[in-house]
Amino acid sequence: MTSFRFTHERDASRYTLYRGDDLVSVLDYRDDGRSVAMTRAYTVPTFRGHGYAGELVDRAVAELESSGDRAVSPVCWYVADWFSDHPERSGILKSRRTA
């Protein structure tokens, strides 16, 4: 069975998921100190279709939930869809102001 490794590369503002030694998926973000805007989820084309981006978003959200000091703004369409599919995780979403 292949092992997965999740990393948080703060200097590059991204989370990564490796399968063995292969980088399979990347989640880029911007952090303003109060919220994290998840701007791009990307899976290397040869690894698409295996749920790696979803696994990566799940692990990144779990890390942010455990720290408890940032809300998430799902800028990337994939991340927004992931939250739609996981409404039980919506407590971490940044609330939108209504005028």
Protein Blocks (a to p, Z undefined) as FASTA:
>chain_A
ZZddddddfknopadddehjbcfbdcddddehjaccdfbdcddfklgonlmmmmmmmmmm
mmmmmnopaccddfblklmmmmmmmmmlmmmpccdddZZ
